Amino acid sequence: MGPPDRRVVLASASAARARLLHAAGIGFDVMPAVIDEAALKAACRGRYSADACALMLASEKALRVSRSNPQALVLGADQILVCESEWFDKPADLAAARAQLQVLRGRTHFLETAVCAICGGELLWRFGTAPRLTMRRFDDGFLDNYLAIEGEAVLGSVGGYRLEAGGIQLFEAIDGDYFAILGLPLLEVLGFLRRCGVIDG
């Protein structure tokens, strides 16, 4: 297959991922993929590791969008939060976010983060990383105040927090790529886009 055209499509509804690409000066379209993430995760549990499942989700999203945009370079990405072998999904509501953060506080978790690029149905590139984050032992009063300030914005994050906003106050230690924590390993993505000629430099 020849090189893709210069059109980049982000197969994600994540506002954080879109903000990262936009801030980096990348021109792209957003076309969220519609897949049954819950069913795919359920099929993965007990059979595959969380990092493998995150890559499968990212690839399925990109592949779905690539079918209707065969000449474009489609980026797919996904994250799975893992804490002591338990997988977490995006909280459904603020009550679920509160319960999840109560479980995570005082403990260390990993964000298994995967990104891939597909063109014409062919997987051209993939990358995975797993930032390690440790929450401090905040009390319920702090948690309730945090959720009151952040509101439903936390529901867009698998962790129930936005590190780029008030969520940073939940943590005592972070080890890993900041951009990957936000949902997209940006330096690796930019390196790939340069190598395949989508961006200059």
N, C-alpha and C positions, 0 to 999 in steps of 0.2 A: 504494500500500500504506500502511496506517496505521502509526503508531509501534509498535515492538516492545513486548512486555510487559517487565516489569522483570527478567525472568530472563536472566542472562548465562551463556553456556556457553563454556568455553575448550576449543578443539579441539586440544589439545596434551598430550603426556605429559610435558612439561618441568616438573620440580619447581621450577626457578628461576623460570619464568614464574608458576607458581601461587603461589610464595612472595611475589613482588612484588605481585600482585593482593591476596592475603590481607593482607599488611602494610599496604596502602593502604586497607583497610577495605571492599573490594568483595566482595559476596556473589556466588558463582558456583558452577557445577557444572563438573566436569572430564569431558570425553568425548573421549579421544584419537581422532583420525581414522585409519583404516587406509587408506593409499594406497601406491602403489609409487613411493616417492621416487626410488629409483635410476633407474627407467625414465624418469620425468619429467625428471630432471636430464640423463640421456643424450640425450633428445630435444631438450633446450634447448641443449646444448653446440654451439657453432659456428653456432647460429641466433639465439640471444638473449643479451643481456648477463646477468651474474650477478644484478644487481638485478631485472631483469624475471623471471628464473627464480625468485628468492626470492618475489616477489609471486605468481607462478603457484602455487607450492607452498602458500603461505599461503592463497590463495583456494580451492584445491582441497580443502584440509583443512576449511576453514570450510564450504564448500558441501556436502561429504560429510555433515557433522554436521547442517547445516541441514535436509537432506532429511527427517530423522527428528525434527527439533525446529523446525517451521516458524514457530512464534510466538516463539521465543527469539532473542536477539541473540547470534550466534556469532562469537567472535573466533578468527581463525587467524593464525599467525605462523610465520616461518621465517628461517633465516640460512644464508648461504653465505660461507665464508671464501675470500678471493681474495688470492693472493700472486704478483705479477708474472705475471698472467693465468692462473695455475694455480688450479683450484678444489679445495678440500679438503672431505672428508666427515668425520663423526664417526669417530674411530679405532675399529677393531673390537676391539682388545685392547690391553694395555699395551705390547706390542712395537711395534704400529702407532703408538701415541701417542708412544713414544720416538722412532721414526723421523721422525714428523711434526714434533715439536718440534726435532729436529736440523736439519730443513730450514728451519724458521721462525726459528731463533735468528739474531740479528744482522741480521734483515731486517724490513721493514715489510709489514704485511698489512692488509686491510680486511675488516670484517664487514658484508657486505651484508644488512641487516636489514629485513624487511617485516612489516607487520601489517595486517589488514583486518577489517572487520565485515560480516557477511551476515545478513539476516533474510528468511525465506521464499524463499530462493534468490536474493535481490537483493543485489548489492554496494552497501552504503551508504557505505562509507568505506574508504580505504586510506592507508597512509603508509610511506615508506621512508627509511632513513638508512644511512650507511656510516661508522661509527667507524674511525679509523686508529690502529693499534697497532704499536709498534716493540719487538721483543724485544732484550734485551741479549745479549752474547756470553758466556753462561754455559758452563762446561765440563761434560764428561760426568759427572763425579763429582757435581756439583750436580744435574744432571738426574736421575740415578739416585736420589739422596736425595729429591728432590722427588716422584718417582713412587712411591717406597716409602711416603712419608707420605700422599700423596693417594690412592693406590690406584685402584680402579676408578671412583671418583667422576669422574675426568677423562674417562671414556668417554661421559658425557652431554653433553659440550661439543664443538662442531664444531672448536674450537681445541685440544682436549686440555688445557685449563686452566680453572680456576675463578677468575675475577678477585676474587671475594668471599672467597676463601680463600688458600691458599699460592701460587696462580698469579700473584698480583700481583708476586711476587719475580722473575718471568721477564722483566719489562718495564723499559724505560728511558724510554719516552714513550708517552702515550696522548692522543689528540685525538678527542673525541666524547662522546656521551651514555652515561654509566655504565650506566643502565638498559637502553639498547639493546644494550650489550655483553653484558649478562646475558640478553638474548633478547627484551626487550619494551620499546619506547619508552614508558615509563609515563606521562610527562606528557602526551604526545599522546593516548594511550588515555583518560586521565582527562578530558581536554578534550572528546574526542568523546562520552564517556558523559554528560557534563554537557549538551552541546548537544542530545543526543537525549532528554534527560529521564530517563535510566536512574538517574543519581545526582543529588542535589540540589546547589544552590550555583551 
